[in-house]
Amino acid sequence: MSTAPAFREVNFDGLIGPTHNYAGLSLGNLAAALHAGELSQPRKAALQGIAKMRTLHGLGLGQGFFLPHDRPNAGWLRQFGFDGSDAQVCARAWTEEPLLFAQAASASAMWAANAATVSPAPDTADGRTHFTVANLATMAHRSHEWPETLRQLRHIFADERYFAVHDPVPARFGDEGAANFMRLASPVNGPGVEVMVYGEPGGRFPARQSAEACRAIFRRHGIEDGLTVQQSAEALAAGAFHNDVVAVAHENILFAHEQAFADKAAFYAALAQRCPDLIILEVPASEVSLEAAIASYLFNSQLVTLPDRQRALILPMECRETPAVKVWLDSNVGANGPIHAAHFVDVRESMHNGGGPACLRLRVLLSREAEQAVHPAHLLDERGLDRLETIVGNHWPERLAPSDLGLPDLWAQGQAARTALRHALEQALP
């Protein structure tokens, strides 16, 4: 009998912050551009995110969360020459540099798939779980997230017996975290095949993940045989600004669009050599076009294994409402396939800004001992989920236009929300 430790995947979701808005800041993100200028619903957005977490917890999966970042980020604005109190800095920046201020107020840290790249312990040279915080250098509104993300990761995963948390790769080399990372492993407790997907610059939209960053992360994490794979130019041009918009991997399954990768034949062959029981579940473009896949976020679903070993997709409602995607799911998801069930969740507020179920979470594969070393206040049960819902109901604004970002009352509301969350974390401690 194997003495390998039991591992399970815990999803850490970003709690959607009170400044969630549609300012249209992300070039290449078609959904964000489509909804730019519209009214957002921060309270509804956060409650939708919590409902998704509750769904995963109810299915018997591990669930944690990250705090929303302090927004507007007055400290970042000070680097542009604004001074005074936080309120004075924000007021002057809003008046003189409204676009810069909108970038400082973005709630985009909610998409925890971009928080870091995570190599689980079975893969790494020292047997610890390694995190490299993403620099998010390509987009100004995300480039200032990493210091707070680093603080939270080092707080949540503080036990250096099990975890190593690294600073970001230098910002010249774009890195957007786990959204461009995949891992295949069979058995799940054994070493996995780690894959990082990069884009080549020069196309219609910016390529956000550099090959240099991918290789640097593998070296930092002690990954000897990681694969770096180029995303297809067609996928980038169609609006797949991250790999997780066109492909996702879990255990021995690669679930991908036919047009996801630049040289899929070589990639598939390399995977097959390393993962003997590999299952490639490829969706043909003739059945689901790139445009339909990106609009519905079919591949930005969470592919999970339930406690009974059934595999399931956690999909956005848009997949059920996109005819070609629904037909494909009805034909390919079920008892006779590698994916046995589909669960649909409503995360429309996030979807309108270009983030589906998988964008909202960072996957961390943990042994029992390592999970016990995670900061307990960031692991959720029903009581913790109830607590988050109450705080959101009390402190998040109901509606927000991009023009409302300059309201001092909104800044004060955000500070009150952060204070309430910190108090809730203290209450959650055993």
JOZI-V435605 format. One record per helix or strand of 2 or more residues. SS is the DSSP state (alpha for helix, beta for strand). FROM is the first residue (numbers start at 1). TO is the last residue. If there is no record, write none. Layout:
SS,FROM,TO ; SS,FROM,TO
This chain:
beta,7,14 ; alpha,30,34 ; alpha,42,58 ; beta,62,66 ; alpha,74,78 ; alpha,86,96 ; alpha,98,105 ; alpha,108,110 ; alpha,112,114 ; beta,116,119 ; alpha,121,123 ; beta,129,133 ; alpha,140,143 ; alpha,146,156 ; beta,163,166 ; alpha,177,180 ; beta,181,184 ; beta,193,198 ; alpha,211,221 ; beta,227,231 ; alpha,233,238 ; alpha,243,245 ; beta,247,250 ; beta,253,257 ; alpha,264,274 ; beta,279,283 ; alpha,290,296 ; alpha,298,300 ; beta,302,305 ; beta,311,316 ; alpha,317,321 ; alpha,323,332 ; beta,341,345 ; alpha,348,351 ; beta,361,367 ; alpha,368,373 ; alpha,376,378 ; alpha,382,395 ; alpha,402,406 ; alpha,408,428
